[in-house]
Amino acid sequence: MDSKFNDERYLTFALGKGRLANKTLDILEQIGITCEEMRDKSSRKLIFVNEELKMKFFLAKGPDVPTYVELGSADVGVVGYDTVLEENRNVYEVLDLGFGKCRMCVCGPASAKELLLHHERIRVASKYPNIAKDYFYNKKHQTVDIIKLNGSVELGPLVQLSDVIVDIVETGSTLKENGLEVLEEVCPLSARMIVNPVSMQMEKARIRDLVLRIREYLEKEK
Amino acid sequence: MNQRLLHTPEGVRDIYGKEYAKKLAVENQLHELIAGYGYEDIQTPTFEYFDIFSKEIGTIPSKELYKFFDKEGNTLVLRPDFTPSMARCAAKYFMEEKHPIRFTYKGNTYTNTSNLQGKLKEVTQMGVELINDPSVEADAEMIALVVESLKSVGLREFQVSIGQVEYFKGLCQEAGLDEETEMDLRACISGKNFFAAQELLRDRKVSDPYREVLLKVADLFNSMTSLNDAKKLVHNERSLAAIERLEKLDAVLKLYGVDAYVSYDLGMLSKYNYYTGVIFKAYTFGVGNAIITGGRYNTLLSRFGKDAPAIGFAIVIDDLMEAMSRQKSEPETPQIEALTYDPEIPGDFEKALLLARSLREQGKRISLLAKGKDGKE
């Protein structure tokens, strides 16, 4: 029943640009899904095809990946958990790919620690307003003003734009160099595979097979 | 001319010409089919009191409702879906009725979703509600109607997924979960978010045999599609009764001859509390979401004072149209023919008029056109 529709349909992947996409391609190669075209850095193509396996791949900016998947333009997406949380789209989250590990944290100068203990109204700068809002409102029950920034969020506390920031922390060296530190951890992050709900039903056999094979590979690598 | 006057707000649109003709054709086809099962048309107001669609009853979060006030200061809401209105009507006009009541409706629904997400804020829904019939035959009638509806408009590739929320509820009860955990877990599972479910069960210290079973429900890939496997995992009556119900349903669906389109998924849950038995969704290529959703809601009517079981579903017509066009399934639309006359010739108009009348009586669609006005001559 599952396979009868799939004769000529492509399974489409949306991959978050950059390291994420490369790592994903590494894993896919390990389980026998290759896309030579995509490895070719000089190519200016936007969509890459593996005719044999009937698969298509395209690169997209991270925050757009859940959008492509939700609206069904891609069946499968790979993107950081931070993006999944921030965009909060109607997609199925099926796999933790284990790479790209880092943490979403509340950071600031040591002196700001005090501000997080009470239900004081403080200013929070972040590239992730939805994650910040959910954390402060629903987990800490603290009312805060959230200021959306588009990069170099660490500047916030340094130029008195905000009291603290909510941002991704990998090594913490940028923080340290600027006299900031991790005050609280919001959640751990890593790359996730997401799937469109309709694709999950209509392409169940193919997606299931894909996920199980990647899962098996990841188990072995552990 | 002021060009700005030509715009419509984001999320709403004009539908006209060929596209509207197709939409009407599809609506008519579906309506004919549904009417053939004895469903009676009902029309309810476009807006109602806020309480009708409030959190306990509705399925749309309050912030996504279009709200406004009347002159007395009551909060009114543009309907986001039809089911609460149907339940209200059934309670109001059929309070004493014990026999099955069959409603069908069609109309536009409104949700105030965020901008820039490519989602419509006004869509047409058509649906049915079958009230006062708790039987498995009623469940089957719904599923059969879903399949027949999609077939009748020419779709070939679609899937109807059926779940039973009682299975999960029984399991939660067996595991002794409190209400909050159950709600949170349901949200994780309905979003097929295995990791969040895993974390939640760890955080709330759910003990092991149950944790494993609950995770199995959340896990798509060892998914509970086989009723037999699902049966072996549980030891409580509520869950077992749920499975038994699905087995009976399957038998009736075979009689309808629609079982080939159906699959079972006990991990299919709804975020909303109001479903009490079978729930189902129909999926097809070309749209990002289910085009039909429905289920049994045996307690909703009691909120309006009538204690009666009910089941129903809604088709999002706009999504259906999109899926049909992507799958190149074009509905037949009536042709409009132009009949020309020459205003210069005395009596030609009268002749044309007579001819047009007789053609129209034969059911043809005729527009009268004066020669020289069609832009060609």
Boltz contact constraints between the chains, C-beta under 6 A:
constraints:
  - contact:
      token1: [A, 5]
      token2: [B, 157]
      max_distance: 6.0
  - contact:
      token1: [A, 70]
      token2: [B, 288]
      max_distance: 6.0
  - contact:
      token1: [A, 71]
      token2: [B, 118]
      max_distance: 6.0
  - contact:
      token1: [A, 71]
      token2: [B, 288]
      max_distance: 6.0
  - contact:
      token1: [A, 72]
      token2: [B, 288]
      max_distance: 6.0
  - contact:
      token1: [A, 92]
      token2: [B, 192]
      max_distance: 6.0
  - contact:
      token1: [A, 93]
      token2: [B, 193]
      max_distance: 6.0
  - contact:
      token1: [A, 96]
      token2: [B, 195]
      max_distance: 6.0
  - contact:
      token1: [A, 196]
      token2: [B, 288]
      max_distance: 6.0
  - contact:
      token1: [A, 198]
      token2: [B, 283]
      max_distance: 6.0
  - contact:
      token1: [A, 201]
      token2: [B, 159]
      max_distance: 6.0
  - contact:
      token1: [A, 201]
      token2: [B, 161]
      max_distance: 6.0
  - contact:
      token1: [A, 201]
      token2: [B, 283]
      max_distance: 6.0
  - contact:
      token1: [A, 202]
      token2: [B, 283]
      max_distance: 6.0
  - contact:
      token1: [A, 202]
      token2: [B, 285]
      max_distance: 6.0
  - contact:
      token1: [A, 208]
      token2: [B, 221]
      max_distance: 6.0
  - contact:
      token1: [A, 211]
      token2: [B, 221]
      max_distance: 6.0
  - contact:
      token1: [A, 212]
      token2: [B, 221]
      max_distance: 6.0
